[in-house]
């Protein structure tokens, strides 16, 4: 299970590298270590921030449109997880908290 990330701060756009370095790069490093350890299942703590501005229609249609580096980093990780599943058989679930 992976629940670690850089959370929201007052100004998400002031320092986007913080979100990409911790949320994205460190998660990819973790995934590589999981593969080396022959671990095949992964639970990812994502976020409702992948949907952007709260909108019931977006949620029901599964339309993702993050509006800040935090939400974007979470969505990119979900896409990376899809790629790792296809390429390496790493099964996963992403939990999106509201």
Helices and strands as residue ranges (DSSP letters): H 16-19, I 20-25, H 26-36, E 41-45, G 48-51, H 56-61, H 69-88, E 91-95
